[in-house]
Amino acid sequence: MITEQEMFLFIKELGSLLRDYKKCNEELLRQEIHKDILLLSAVIYDGKGDIH
């Protein structure tokens, strides 16, 4: 389980990744950012993100 503070940090980082993805023009870097977005989204939304 993740803490409320960890959830806040994950959501903040997800926002940063989304901004970077939108700005990025280099396809290989965009793909890596996309992988990070998917990974972090899975951590937040897979049902194990209950705040304790």
ROGU-148578 format. One record per atom (N, C-alpha, C, O): x negated, y, z negated; residue number from 1; residue in three letters; atom name. Coordinates in steps of 0.2 Angstrom, whole numbers. Each point is the difference from the previous one (the first is absolute). Example, Ala and Ser with C-alpha at 12.3 -4.5 7.8 and 13.67 -1.06 7.14 Angstrom:
R     X     Y     Z   k   r  a
R   -66   -28   -39   1 ala  N
R     4     6     0   1 ala CA
R    -4     6     0   1 ala  C
R    -5    -1    -3   1 ala  O
R     7     6     7   2 ser  N
R    -4     6    -1   2 ser CA
R     4     5    -3   2 ser  C
R    -3     6    -1   2 ser  O
% end
This chain:
R     X     Y     Z   k   r  a
R    -4    -6     0   1 met  N
R     4     6     0   1 met CA
R    -4     6     0   1 met  C
R    -6     0    -3   1 met  O
R     8     5     6   2 ile  N
R    -4     7     0   2 ile CA
R     3     5    -4   2 ile  C
R     6     0    -2   2 ile  O
R   -10     4    -1   3 thr  N
R     2     5    -5   3 thr CA
R     3     6     4   3 thr  C
R     0     1     6   3 thr  O
R     4     3    -9   4 glu  N
R     3     6     3   4 glu CA
R    -6     5     3   4 glu  C
R     1     2     5   4 glu  O
R    -6    -2    -9   5 gln  N
R    -6     4     3   5 gln CA
R    -3    -3     6   5 gln  C
R    -1     4     5   5 gln  O
R     0   -10    -5   6 glu  N
R    -2    -3     6   6 glu CA
R     5     1     6   6 glu  C
R    -2     1     6   6 glu  O
R     8    -2    -7   7 met  N
R     5     1     5   7 met CA
R     0     7     3   7 met  C
R     0     1     6   7 met  O
R    -1     4   -11   8 phe  N
R    -1     7     3   8 phe CA
R    -6     1     4   8 phe  C
R     1     3     5   8 phe  O
R    -6    -6    -7   9 leu  N
R    -7     0     4   9 leu CA
R     1    -3     7   9 leu  C
R    -2     2     5   9 leu  O
R     6    -8    -5  10 phe  N
R     1    -4     6  10 phe CA
R     4     4     5  10 phe  C
R    -1     0     6  10 phe  O
R     6     3    -9  11 ile  N
R     5     4     5  11 ile CA
R    -4     6     2  11 ile  C
R     1     2     6  11 ile  O
R    -5     1   -10  12 lys  N
R    -4     6     2  12 lys CA
R    -5    -2     6  12 lys  C
R     0     4     5  12 lys  O
R    -3    -9    -6  13 glu  N
R    -5    -3     5  13 glu CA
R     4    -2     6  13 glu  C
R    -3     2     6  13 glu  O
R     9    -5    -6  14 leu  N
R     4    -1     6  14 leu CA
R     1     6     4  14 leu  C
R     0     0     6  14 leu  O
R     2     5   -10  15 gly  N
R     1     7     4  15 gly CA
R    -6     2     3  15 gly  C
R     1     3     6  15 gly  O
R    -7    -3    -9  16 ser  N
R    -6     2     3  16 ser CA
R    -1    -4     7  16 ser  C
R    -2     2     5  16 ser  O
R     3    -9    -6  17 leu  N
R    -2    -4     6  17 leu CA
R     5     2     6  17 leu  C
R    -2     0     5  17 leu  O
R     8     1    -7  18 leu  N
R     5     2     5  18 leu CA
R    -2     6     4  18 leu  C
R     1     1     6  18 leu  O
R    -3     4   -10  19 arg  N
R    -2     6     3  19 arg CA
R    -6    -1     4  19 arg  C
R    -1     3     6  19 arg  O
R    -4    -7    -8  20 asp  N
R    -6    -1     4  20 asp CA
R     2    -4     6  20 asp  C
R    -3     1     6  20 asp  O
R     7    -6    -6  21 tyr  N
R     2    -4     6  21 tyr CA
R     3     5     5  21 tyr  C
R    -1    -1     6  21 tyr  O
R     6     6    -8  22 lys  N
R     3     4     5  22 lys CA
R    -5     5     3  22 lys  C
R     1     2     6  22 lys  O
R    -6     0   -10  23 lys  N
R    -6     4     3  23 lys CA
R    -5    -3     4  23 lys  C
R    -3     3     5  23 lys  O
R     2    -9    -6  24 cys  N
R    -5    -4     3  24 cys CA
R     1    -1     8  24 cys  C
R     5    -3     2  24 cys  O
R   -10     4     2  25 asn  N
R     0    -1     7  25 asn CA
R    -4    -6     2  25 asn  C
R     0    -2     6  25 asn  O
R    -4     0   -10  26 glu  N
R    -4    -6     2  26 glu CA
R     3    -7    -2  26 glu  C
R     2    -1    -6  26 glu  O
R    -1    -2    11  27 glu  N
R     5    -6     0  27 glu CA
R    -3    -6    -5  27 glu  C
R     4    -2    -4  27 glu  O
R   -10     1     4  28 leu  N
R    -3    -5    -5  28 leu CA
R     1     2    -7  28 leu  C
R     2    -4    -4  28 leu  O
R    -3    10     2  29 leu  N
R     1     3    -6  29 leu CA
R     7     0    -2  29 leu  C
R     2    -1    -6  29 leu  O
R     2     3    11  30 arg  N
R     8     0    -2  30 arg CA
R     2    -7    -1  30 arg  C
R     4    -1    -5  30 arg  O
R    -7    -4     8  31 gln  N
R     2    -7    -2  31 gln CA
R    -2    -2    -7  31 gln  C
R     3    -4    -3  31 gln  O
R    -9     6     1  32 glu  N
R    -2    -1    -7  32 glu CA
R     4     3    -5  32 glu  C
R     1    -3    -5  32 glu  O
R     1     9     7  33 ile  N
R     4     4    -5  33 ile CA
R     7    -4     0  33 ile  C
R     3     0    -6  33 ile  O
R    -1    -2    11  34 his  N
R     7    -3     0  34 his CA
R    -1    -7    -4  34 his  C
R     5    -1    -4  34 his  O
R   -10    -2     4  35 lys  N
R    -1    -6    -4  35 lys CA
R     0     2    -7  35 lys  C
R     4    -4    -4  35 lys  O
R    -7     9     2  36 asp  N
R     0     2    -7  36 asp CA
R     7     2    -2  36 asp  C
R     2    -1    -6  36 asp  O
R     2     5    10  37 ile  N
R     7     2    -1  37 ile CA
R     4    -7    -1  37 ile  C
R     4     0    -5  37 ile  O
R    -5    -5     9  38 leu  N
R     4    -6    -1  38 leu CA
R    -2    -3    -7  38 leu  C
R     5    -3    -3  38 leu  O
R   -11     2     2  39 leu  N
R    -2    -3    -6  39 leu CA
R     3     4    -7  39 leu  C
R     2    -3    -4  39 leu  O
R    -3     9     4  40 leu  N
R     2     4    -5  40 leu CA
R     8     0    -1  40 leu  C
R     2     0    -6  40 leu  O
R     1     0    12  41 ser  N
R     7     0     0  41 ser CA
R     3    -7    -3  41 ser  C
R     4     0    -4  41 ser  O
R    -8    -5     5  42 ala  N
R     2    -7    -2  42 ala CA
R    -1     0    -8  42 ala  C
R     4    -3    -3  42 ala  O
R    -9     6     1  43 val  N
R    -1     0    -8  43 val CA
R     5     4    -3  43 val  C
R     3    -2    -5  43 val  O
R    -1     7     8  44 ile  N
R     6     5    -3  44 ile CA
R     7    -4     1  44 ile  C
R     3     1    -5  44 ile  O
R    -2    -4    10  45 tyr  N
R     7    -2     2  45 tyr CA
R     1    -7     0  45 tyr  C
R     6    -2     1  45 tyr  O
R   -10    -2    -3  46 asp  N
R     1    -7     0  46 asp CA
R     4    -3    -6  46 asp  C
R     0    -7     0  46 asp  O
R     2    11    -4  47 gly  N
R     4    -3    -6  47 gly CA
R    -4    -1    -6  47 gly  C
R     2    -1    -5  47 gly  O
R    -9     2     6  48 lys  N
R    -4    -1    -6  48 lys CA
R    -2     7    -2  48 lys  C
R    -4     1    -5  48 lys  O
R     7     4     8  49 gly  N
R    -2     7    -2  49 gly CA
R     4     3    -6  49 gly  C
R     1     6    -1  49 gly  O
R     2   -11    -3  50 asp  N
R     4     2    -6  50 asp CA
R    -5     4    -4  50 asp  C
R    -5    -2    -2  50 asp  O
R     8     8    -1  51 ile  N
R    -4     4    -4  51 ile CA
R     1    -3    -7  51 ile  C
R     5     0    -3  51 ile  O
R   -11    -1    -1  52 his  N
R     0    -2    -7  52 his CA
R    -4     5    -4  52 his  C
R     0    -1    -6  52 his  O
% end
